[in-house]
Amino acid sequence: MSFEQGLHFHQQGNFSKAIELYQESYRRHPRPQTAYNLGIAHSELFNWSEAEIAFRNALHLQSN
């Protein structure tokens, strides 16, 4: 449920809330799409280091 809620807030431009919900979802079920969306949300807020970590996690999960 957190992932879908994160998408909603992301689409509304509330990136901080989206990050919070994506992180909750990722802790429960680490999926590449969640990590990718987390990276996008971080990049929208110019959180480059956090975005890079999220994108690397997405790539790692995708390759497994």
C-alpha positions, 0 to 999 in steps of 0.5 A: 500500500505504501508504494501506491500512496508514494506514487500518489504523492509523487504525482502531486509533487509532494516528493518528501512525502513520496520518499517517506512512503517509498522508503517504508515500502522498500523496507517491507519489500525491496523491489527495483521499481520502488528503489527507482521511484525513490531515486527519482523523488530524491533527484526532484529535491536535488538529493543527489547522493540519496538518488544515486544510492537508490538508483544503484539499489534498483540496478542491483535488484534488477540484476538478481 
